[in-house]
Amino acid sequence: MTKVTVLVGTYNRLELLKRCVESVLRHDRERYELIVADAGSTDGTLEFLESRPGLRVIRDPGRVGQARSLNQVAATVQTDYLCWLSDDNVLRNGALDCARSILDRDSRIGLVALKVKDITGPEVHRGYLGRVADSGILNVNQGMLRTPLFKEIGGFDELLRDYYIDVDITTKVLLHGYDAVYSKAVLIDHYRDHDTPNWIDPDTRRQRLLRNRSYYLLRYPALIKQNKMHQESRSAHLTADRFNLLRGKIERSLLRILDRHLHTDHDWNNVLEAQFISPYDFFLHAWRPYYLRQSIGQQLRALAAQLSGHPTLADAENYIHVLEEREKQAKAEAKRLRCEQAKRKMMEAKQIRRETALQGISEAKRQRLEQAGQKMEVNAKSPNGSDCI
C-alpha cells in the first residue's frame, strides 16, 4: 500500500494550525501519516498537538528555519511519497488521494503541485497561487513528491531557510530529469497571515525575499540566461501568436469543457510565460486530473549542472545591490524610451498638423482659383462682356 508522509512546520500559529491538522487527519490514517515540527511555540501549540492522536510531534531546538526543520524530519521518513504543507493551509477533501494517484500512475512525474487558493489576503481574486520564476519555471508552492527523489536532490536548501525553498526544490526536481505537474482542482485553501508579526516583521520579510531571490539567480545562471534569451527571442513571440490563434479557433464546446476546471486567464498566462510548458498543454492533458506539465531537456539540464553556482548568503546580499542598480538603469532606460516615444509622437502629430494645414491652404487656393476661373467664364459669356459687339 502506497503511503505518504505529510510534513508541517509551525511556530506560534495555533488557531491556523488547528484547521490544518484536522484537514490532514480527515484522510485515510492507513495511507497518510502526519508529522508536525514545532520551532518552540509558546501559545499552546504543543499541548494541542499532544492531545491529538494519529500524529507525531517533533520539537526543534529553536527556530532553525523551515528548510532545516523539514529536512531533519524527512531524513527519517520511509514512506513512498512526501508532502509538505504550511500551517496556514487547509486540505480539501480528497486532496492527498488526488496527488498520490497522479504519482502512482506516471513514474516520470516527480512532483505534483497541490493547487493553492488564497482565502484571505490581498490575492483572493486570483484563481490559484503559482508564479513563473526568473528561470522560466512555474513554482510549486505546496507539493507531493517521491521520497527517494527528495533525498537524492538534497531536500530543501537550508541556506534559504524559508522563502524560495519551494522555488528551489521545483527547480531541482526538473533538473534531476523528472517532470512537475499541477493538479487541475484546487486542493488547498490558504489562509494568508503574513501581516501578523508572530515571527518576522514586514521589513525583514522583504529583505529576506530579496536576498533569497538573489541567491536563486546566482544558483542557476544557465537557466536565468536561457529564459531571458527565450523571452526576447522571435520564436517566443511566434509561439505566443500561434497559441493565441489556436485559442481563437478552439471549438466553443471544447473551451467550455476546459473552463469547467481551469481559471482560464491565469492558466493562459502561465503557459505563455513558463518556458518549460508545452503551448498545447491544455489539449495534451484535457482528460487528466493534472496539467501545466513542466519538463527540461537533457541538453539544458547538463548545461545547468555544469554552470551551477554555489553562492553564499553574503554573495546574495551583495548581488541585491547589483540587481537594484540594474533595476534603476532599466527604469531610466524605460523612461528614456518613453520620452523618446512621446517626443516622436509629438513630432509626428506636429507633422500631421502641418501637412493638414498645408493641404487646407492648397485646397483653399485651388478653390479660389477655380472660383475665379468660373467667374471669368461667366463674365466672358455675359451681354456686357468684352466679346459683345
GUVO-886906 format. One record per residue: residue in one letter; x, y, z of N, C-alpha, C in turn. Coordinates in pm, whole numbers, plus 32768, in hexadecimal, padded with zeros to 4 digits. Layout:
N
AXYZXYZXYZ...
% end
This chain:
389
M80547F8880008000800080008058807D8000T803E80D47F9F808A81517F96806E81A8800FK80D881D8804F80C5822E80C3810782B680ACV80CE831A80ED80FD83A380DF811483DE8169T818284248179819C847081F38184850381D8V81328541822A811485CF821D8164861A8288L81B4867D825C820786CB82B781CE875882C4V81C48788833F8196880F835B81F3884E83C2G822588C583A282758910840482218981843DT823389A084BE81E08A0884FB822B8A518569Y81F98ACB8585822E8B1A85F481C78B83861BN818A8B6F868F812E8BD186CA80BC8BFB866ER807E8B99862C80088BB885DB7F9E8B4C85F7L7F788B4286737F238AD486A17E9F8ACE8657E7E598B3F864B7DD48B3C860E7DDA8B10857CL7E418B3E85347E518B1184AA7E768A7D84A6L7ED08A5484FE7F0089C984FF7E8F8967851AK7E32898C85707DC3893185917D7889058514R7D57896684BE7D0D894684457D6188F083E7C7DE2890F83E07E3C88C383897E43883183B7V7E5B881B84367E688793846D7DE787438458E7D76878084767CF6873984687CDE871383D6S7D06876A83797CEF874B82EB7D4486D682BCV7DBB86C582F77E10865282D47DDC85D28314L7DB385DC83917D86856583D97D02852E83A5R7CBB857D83537C40854A83157C5E84E082ADH7CD884DD827B7CFD847E82137D1983F48251D7D1F839081FA7D31830582247DB182F58277R7DA082CF82F77E1482C683527E7582578329E7E4481F282E27E9C818582BA7EF681AB8246R7ECB820F81FA7F1A823A81867F7282B481A7Y7F47830582047F8A8385821C7FB0839582AFE802C83BF82C3805983E0834B807E8474834FL806984B283C18081854183D280EE85568439I815185A7841481BB85CE847081BD86668476V81B5869E84EF81B9872E8502823A8752854AA828987AA850E830587DA854C82EB88638588D82FE886F860A82E488ED8650836889318673A837089B4865B83EC89FF867083F38A4186F8G83A38A10875983A78A4887E083338AA38800S82BC8A7E87D182458AD187E782268ADF887BT81EC8B52889D81C88B70892981348B948936D80E58B7588CF80588B9C88CE7FF88B2888E1G80298AB789167FD58A42892B7FD989DE88BAT803189F48858803A899A87E5805E890C880EL80C388FE886380EF8878888B8082882C88D5E803A8873892C7FCF883289777F6287FF8918F7F43885088B37EDE882688517F0E87AC8804L7F8A87AE87D47FBF874087857FC586BF87D5E7FEC86C888517FF6865088A47F6D861688C6S7F06866888B87E7E863888D47E3E85F5885CR7E7C85FE87E97E4485C7876F7E868542874CP7E3C84D487517E75845387297E87844D8692G7EE483FB86677EF583E685D87F5B84408596L7FAA848A85E7801584DB85AC809184D28603R810184F785C7818084F6861081B48584861BV81E985A78690821A862E86A982B2862B86B6I82F38686866E838486968678839F872186B2R83ED8725871C840F87A6875A849A87D1872BD849D883C86DE851E887186B0856288BE8721P85E888C1871E8632890F8782863289A48760G85BD89E0875E85B48A6D8738858D8A7D86A6R85948AF88678856C8B1785EE85E38B038591V85F08A87856086628A62850B86478A7F8479G85CE8AA9845885AA8AC283CD85558A4F8397Q84F38A70834684988A0B831484E089A082C2A854189C8827085888969821B85D188FF826ER861E892B82D0866888CB8322860A88758374S85A288B183AA8542886783FB850287F583ABL84D188158332849087AF82E184F3874882AEN856E8772828F85D38713826185F686AE82CDQ860186DB83488623868183B785B6861883CAV853A864183BE84CC85E283CB84CA85838353A84D985BB82DA84D2856A825F853E84FE825AA85AF8517829A861D84B6829A85F4843282DBT859084378333856483BE837B84EA837D8339V84B583BB82D18439838A8293845783138237Q840182AC823C8412823581E9839E821E818AT833E8279818682CA8268812E82F08285809ED82978262804282B282737FB382B783067F8CY825A83537FC2824D83DF7F9B8252843A8014L827484B87FF68282851E805C8234859A8031C81E885D3808D819A864A806E81B986B580D6W81D6872F80A781EE879A8108817E88018101L8154882D817780EA88918183811788FF81E0S80D4897281D580E689DD8237807789D4829ED808F8A0D8313802A8A02837C7FAF8A588363D7FB38AAD82FA7F3D8AFC82D77EF28ABF8261N7F108A4082417ECC89F881D67E5D89A0820FV7DF1899381C47D86893581E77D6C88E0816BL7D7F885C817B7D6B87FF810B7CD687ED80EFR7CB287ED80717C2987CA804C7C1C87328049N7BA2870280517B89867280527BC386317FD4G7C0B85C47FE87C44857A7F787CC485B47F3FA7CF9861D7F7C7D7086607F467DE886017F3EL7E0485BC7FAA7E7885637FAC7E6584EB7F4FD7DEA84B87F487DCD84487EED7DE8846F7E5DC7DC084EB7E387DD3851B7DAF7E6885217D8CA7EB885607DE17F47856E7DC57F8D84E77DC3R7F6A84907E227FA9840C7E287F8B83BA7DACS7F0E83BE7D7D7EE8836E7D087F33839C7C8BI7F4E841E7C807F9B84517C0D802784177C0CL806884167C8180EF83DE7C8B80EE83477C74D808583037CA2807C82727C8F8076824D7BFCR803282A07BAB8014827B7B218084829F7ABFD80DB82FB7AE2814183287A8281C783377ACAS822482DC7AAD82A682DC7AF182FF83507AC7R82DD83927A56832E84037A28831084827A78I829D84867AB9827984FA7B0982BA84EE7B93G830985517BB7834D854E7C38830C85A57CA0L82BE86097C738285866B7CD081FA86947CA0V819B86937CFC811286BF7CE080F487397D35A80CB87A47CF480A2881C7D3D8011880B7D6AL7FFA88157DEC7F73881A7E217F4488AA7E11K7EEF88C17DAE7ECB894A7D8B7E9389937E05V7EC78A0E7E1C7EA78A5D7E947E558AD77E6EK7DEA8AEF7EBA7D958B657EA67D938BB87F25D7DB38C3A7F187DAC8C947F8B7D1B8CAA7FB5I7D018C9980357C7C8CB3806D7C798D3B80B2T7CEC8D6580E57CF98DE981217D758E2C80E8G7D7D8EB080F77DF28EF880C57DD58F448046P7E3B8F8780117E288FDF7F9D7E1A8F987F18E7E2D8F137F147E2B8ECD7E937DB88E697E88V7D4B8E847ED07CDA8E287ECA7C998E287E3FH7CB28E927DF27C778E9A7D6C7CB88E3A7D0AR7D308E0A7D297D768DB07CCE7D3C8D247CD7G7D338CE27C657CFC8C5B7C627D4C8BF87CB4Y7DD08C0A7CB77E288BB47D057EB18BF57D0CL7F038BC77D6A7F8B8BFA7D767FE48BB17D12G804F8BF27CEE80AC8BB67C8F80E58C1F7C32R81628C417C4681A48CA67BF482198C697BA8V823A8CA57B3882AC8C787AE983298CBE7B1BA838D8C6F7B41840A8CA47B7784618CDE7B07D84CE8D217B2E852C8D5B7ACD856A8CF17A73S85658C737A9F859C8C057A50853B8BD379E6G84BF8C0779E5845A8BD77988840E8B6079BDI84238B3E7A3C83E28ACB7A7B83688AFB7ACAL82F88AB67AB7827F8AD27B05828F8A927B8EN828B8AE37BF582A78AB67C7D82388A5E7CB5V825F89F87D02820289A67D4F820589D67DE0N81978A147E0E81948A4A7E96818D89DD7F00Q8131897F7EEE8126890C7F49811A88907EF2G816288277F16816187B57EBC817A872F7EFDM816A86C87EAB8186863E7ED381EC86077E70L825485CA7EA282BA85927E4B82EB850C7E7FR833884C77E2E836C84447E5383D884547EBET83CC84077F29842B84147F9984BC83F77F6FP84D8838C7F23856383767EF7859883EB7EA6L854384297E52856C849C7E02858D85127E5DF8539852A7EC1855185967F1F85DB85887F60K85FF850E7F84868084F77FC586F485017F61E86DD84D47EE6874684DB7E7F876E856B7E60I870C85C47E5B8729864F7E37875186A37EB0G875986647F24878986AA7F9C871E86F87FE5G869E86DD7FC586328720800D862F87B67FF3F85FB87FE805585F5888F8049867F88CC8064D869A893B8023871989818036871689CB80BBE8769899F8119876289D581A287988A6381ADL87E78A90814B88158B1A814D87A08B7B8139L873A8B4D80F286C68BA380D9866B8BAC8153R866F8B4A81A8861F8B43822485898B358208D854C8B9581C584BA8B9381B584918BC08128Y849C8C42810D84728C77808B84CA8C42801AY84868C1E7FAC84C48BEA7F3284ED8B577F3DI84D38B157FAD84F58A867FB4849D8A357F55D84208A637F3F83C68A1C7EE383F18A317E52V841C8AAB7E30844D8AC57DA884C98A6F7D8ED85218A6B7DEF859F8A227DDF8588898C7DCEI852D89537E1E851A88C17E1484D2889C7D93T847988F57D62843B88DE7CDF84A688D97C73T850589357C7B8572893A7C1985C888BC7C21K85E888907C99863E881B7CA985FA879B7C75V857987907C8A8530871B7C57853887167BBEL852187887B7E8526878F7AEB85B287747AB6L861687AB7AF986A187967ACC86D087067AE6H868886BE7B3A86AA86337B55866C85D57AEDG8622860F7A8D85EC85BE7A20855C85937A32Y851A85C37A9B848E85A27AB2843686177A85D83B585F87A708354865F7A4C830B868F7AC9A82D587087ABF828187417B2A81FC87677AEDV818E874A7B33810887687B0080B787B07B6BY804A87EE7B3D7FEA882F7B977F6887DF7B97S7F2987D27C0B7EA287997C0E7E4287FD7BCEK7DDF87CC7B857D7E88277B497D2188617BB3A7CFD880E7C137CA3883B7C7D7CF288857CE8V7CB488E87D277CEF89287D9C7CE988C57E10L7D5B88A67E4B7D6288427EB57D7F887E7F3EI7DAB88FE7F427DCF893C7FC17D9289C77FCAD7D5289E4803C7D278A6B805C7D928AAC80B3H7DBC8B24808B7E2B8B6780CE7DF98BE0811BY7E098BDD819F7DE18C4D81F47E5D8CA2820FR7E7B8CF981AF7EF68D4981B37EF98DA08230D7F6B8D9C82777F758DE682F57FFC8E2A8303H80308E60829280B48E9E829680B78F1F82E7D80428F5B82FC80428FDC8342804E8FCE83D9T803F8F54840B804D8F3F849B80E08F2D84BFP811A8F87850D81AA8F80852981CB8F1B8597N81A48E9B858081BE8E3785E7824C8E0085E1W828F8E13856E83188DE0856883728E368510I83388E8C84BD838C8EDE846683408F5E8444D83858FD0844B8344904F842B834890668394P82F190BD836082E790D082CF836990FA828CD83B8915182CC8435917E828F849A910C8283T84A290BC82EF84FD904982EC84D18FE58283R844E8FD2827984198F768214843F8FA48188R84309027816E8451905C80EA84E5904980CCQ853B9066812E85CB9056811985F08FC58100R85AE8F6A814985CC8EDC8138859F8EAD80AEL852E8EDE808084FF8EBC7FF985628EEB7F8FL85928F687F9D85F48F9E7F3F86758F4D7F40R86A48F2D7FB787218EE27FC387138E567F87N86A38E147FA686928D8B7F74867D8D877EDER863B8DEF7EA8862F8DF67E1686B98E087DD8S870D8E5D7E1487968E717DE387E38DEE7DE6Y87D28DA47E5388148D227E6187E98CC47DF0Y87698CC27DD387338C6B7D6A876D8C917CE2L87768D127CC687AD8D3F7C4688408D167C36L888B8D1C7CA389178CF37C9E89268C5C7C99R88C38C167CCE88C98B837CD588B58B427C4CY885F8B7D7BF7883B8B3E7B7888508B9F7B03P88CC8BCA7AEB88E48C2F7A8288C08C0079F6A88D38B7F79DA88B48B4D7953881F8B577936L87CD8B357998873C8B3D7985870E8BCE7978I874B8C2579C987258CB379C487458CED793AK87BE8CCF790A87E88D03788787928CC97818Q87798C46781F87298C0477B8869C8C3F77B3N86628C58782885DA8C8E782B85D58D1C77F4K863A8D6C7814863E8DF577E186498DF47749M86A28D9E771486B18D937683862F8D637643H85EE8D04768685718CCE765085058D39764AQ84F88D8876B6848F8DED76BB84A58E5A7653E85248E75763485438EDE75D385498EAB7543S85428E28753285538DEF74AC84D48E007458R84E98DFD73D784788E09737A841F8D8D7382S845C8D19739F840D8C9D73A683A78CA27416A83CC8CE57487836E8CF174F782F48D4174CDH830A8DAD7483829A8DFE745482468DB173EDL828B8D64739782418D14733681EC8CAA737BT82268C6C73E581DB8C097431815F8C477470A81718CBE74A880FF8D0374E580958D23747DD80C08D50740880608D6F739D80148CF27371R805F8C84736080208C0773367FBF8BD473A1F7FEB8BE3741F7F988BB5748E7F148C027493N7F1C8C8574857EA48CD774877E4B8CBB740FL7E8A8C9F739B7E3D8C7C73257DF48BF8733AL7E3D8B9773767E008B1673927D8E8B2573F5R7DA48B78745B7D3C8B8F74BF7CC08BCA747DG7CD58C23741E7C648C6173DB7C168C007385K7C578B9273587C168B3273017BD98ABC734CI7BEE8ABB73D27BBA8A4A741F7B228A457413E7AEF89CB74047A5F89BA74067A2889EF748AR79BB8A38748579818A7174FE795B8A057563S793089937533790A8926758D798388F475DBL79F788E575967A7188B875D87AA08920763BL7A9789A076177AC08A0A76717A6C8A0976F0R79EB89ED76E3799589E6775979BD897377B3I79E5890177757A11888E77C57A8F88B17812L7AED88F577D07B69891D78137B4B897E7884D7AEF89DC786C7AD28A4378CF7A928A0D794ER7A5C899479477A1F895B79BF7A8589467A2DH7AFF89297A047B6889077A657BD7896F7A6DL7BDE89CA7A0F7C508A257A087C278AB47A25H7C808AFD7A677C728B8D7A767CBB8BC879FFT7C728BD679927CAD8BE0790D7D178C4B78FFD7CFA8CC779297D598D3479117DE08D177950H7DE08CEB79CF7E5E8CCC7A157EA58C5779D2D7E588BF579A77E928B8079647ED38BA678DFW7E8B8BF5788E7EC58C1E780E7F4A8C667825N7F4B8CC178877FC58D0D78A480388CB178CEN801A8C4F792380838BF4795080BD8BA378DCV80678B76788380988B27781180F28B7C77B8L80CD8BFB77A4811B8C51774D819E8C7F778EE819A8C997811820F8CD0785682738C65787FA82438BEF78A7829E8B8578D382E38B47785AQ83658B34786583B38B0777F183A48A7277D7F83858A247840838E899378338305894E7832I829F899878088218896077F881F489677764S81C088FB772F819988F976A18127895C7688P812B89A4761880BC89FF75F8803989B475E0Y8041893075CE7FCA88DE75B97FA488907637D7FD688BE76AA7FC6887577277F3488577748F7EDC88BA77397E5088A6775D7E118833770FF7E3B882376917DFF87BE763B7E4087357652L7EC38737766F7F0986B9768B7ED586777709H7EA786C977697E7A869377EA7DE786B37806A7D9A86BE779A7D0E86E877A87CBD868A7800W7CDC860877FD7C8985A878467CD1856F78C0R7D3D85AE78E87D88857E795D7D6E85D779D6P7D8C85A77A4E7D7585F87AC77DE3865F7ADEY7E4786637A857EB486C37A937ECD87087A0EY7F1A87737A137F4087BF799C7FB7881679BFL7FD8887B796B804E88D1798180CA887B799BR80DE88197945814D87BA795681CF87FA7925Q823387FB797E82B58837795E832087CB794ES837787DF78EE83E5878278D6845987CD7897I84D287B378C7854B87F37891859A878D7842G85C387B177C8860E875777728698873577A9Q86CD86C4777D874C869277B187BF86F27798Q87C3873177248832878B7703883788027763L87C3883D777E87C088AF77D987DB88837869R87AE880B788D87CA87D97914886087C87928A88A4879378C38935878078CC897D880578D6L895088677887898E88ED788B8976892F7913A88FE8921794788DE895C79C98931891E7A37A8947889B7A2F899A88577A938A2B88857A89Q8A5B889A7A0E8AE688C579F88AFD89527A2DL8A9A89AA7A1A8AAA8A367A408A6A8A587AC6S8A3B89F37B0C89F78A0B7B8C8A528A547BEEG8A1E8ABE7C2A8A6C8B0C7C898A608AD77D17H8AB98B027D6C8AB68ADC7DF98AC88B5B7E4EP8A658BB47E468A718C347E8C8A618C257F23T8A958C877F698A7D8C937FF98A138CFE800EL89E38D09808889818D7280A589C08DFD8096A8A438E0580B48A898E8580A28A8B8EAC800ED8AA28E477FB88A9F8E617F288A158E947EFFA89AE8E557F3689268E7B7F1589078F097F44E89378F2B7FBC89228FB37FF18963901A7F95N89DD8FFF7F6A8A24905B7F1089DF90657E88Y89A98FF57E5D89698FF27DD988E890447DD8I88AB90567E4D883390AA7E56885091347E1FH88C6916B7E4388EB91F17E1688FE91F37D7EV893591877D488945917E7CB688BB917E7C73L885F91307CAC87D891297C74879191B07C7FE87A291F27CF2876392757D04879A92DA7CA0E881F92D57C87885B93307C27882893127B99R881C92907B7A87E6926A7AF8875692997AE9E870B928D7B57868092B87B538676934E7B3DK86CF93997B7F86D0942B7B6B86F1944C7AD9Q875694077AA4877D941F7A19870B93F979BAA86C9938A79DA8659935E798585E793C47989K85CC93F97A028563945D7A0E858994DD79C3A860B950479D1863A957C798B8631956978F4E865694F178C6864F94D4783685BD94D27807A85669498785A84D894957836849F95237831K84CC95787891849F9603789184D1964C7816R8551963277F2858B9671777B853E964876FEL851E95C776F684D595967682844895D2767DR840995DE76F38384961B76F7838A96AC76CAC83F396F476F88404978076D0841B978B763AE847197337606848B97347576840C97157527Q83C196B3755A8345968F751782E19702751AA82D797457590827C97B7759C82A898287540K832D9840753C836298A974E5834898897452R835A9808742F834397DE73A682AF97EE7382K825897CC73DF81C997DC73C681A4986F73B7M81E498C4740A81C9995473FE81F799887376M826F995D734B82A2998872C9824899557258E821C98D7726681C4989F7200814098EB71FDA810B990B7276808D9956727C80A099E27241K81159A20725E81329AA47228813D9A9F7190Q817E9A37715D818C9A2670CE81059A11708BI80B199C170D0802B99A9709A7FDB9A2A7096R7FE69A7A71057F9D9AFA71087FD19B57709AR80589B5A708580949BAF701E80649B856F93E80679B016F7B803C9ACF6EF97FA79AEA6EE3T7F5B9ADB6F4F7ECB9AF76F467EB39B8A6F27A7F019BE26F6C7EF39C726F547F1A9C956EC5L7F899C5A6E947FB59C746E0A7F4E9C426DA5Q7F179BCD6DC47EAF9B986D6C7E369BF56D6AG7E169C2B6DE37DA59C886DED7DBF9D066D9BI7E3B9D3C6DA87E609DB56D5C7E5B9D996CC7S7E949D256CA07E979D016C137E0A9CEF6BDCE7DB49CAF6C2E7D2B9C996C037CE09D1D6BF7A7CF99D796C597CB79DFC6C557CE49E4A6BDAK7D689E456BBC7D9D9E8A6B477D619E516AC7R7D579DCA6AC47D1E9D8B6A4E7C8D9DB66A3AQ7C449DBB6AAB7BB79DE46AA27BAA9E766A75R7C039ECE6AA57BFF9F5B6A7D7C1B9F6869E7L7C839F1F69B87CA29F22692A7C309EED68D5E7BF39E8469087B839E4868C07B0E9EAA68B9Q7AF59EEC692D7A899F4E69307AA69FC568D4A7B269FF168D37B4DA061687D7B3DA03B67E9G7B649FC067C87B549F92673F7AC29F8C6716Q7A709F5B677279E19F54675479A69FE06741K79D4A03E679579A2A0C7678B79CAA1076706M7A48A0F066DC7A77A126665C7A27A0EB65E9E7A0AA06B65F779BDA029658E7930A0626585V78F5A07D65F8786FA0B865FA7871A14465BFN78D7A19365E578E3A21C65B178F6A21C651AA7943A1BC64EA795EA1B5645A78DFA198640CK7883A14F64437809A12963FD7797A18B6413S77A8A1E9646E773CA246648D772FA2B06420P76B2A2F6640976A0A35F63A176FEA3D563AEN7728A3F064257781A460643B7813A43B642FG7828A3BF640978B4A39164047900A3CC6391S7981A3B6638F79DAA3F2632979C7A3B3629FD7983A34062927972A303621078F0A32E61CBC78A6A39062067829A3C161CA7849A435616AI77F7A44260FB7809A4AE609977AAA51F60B8
% end
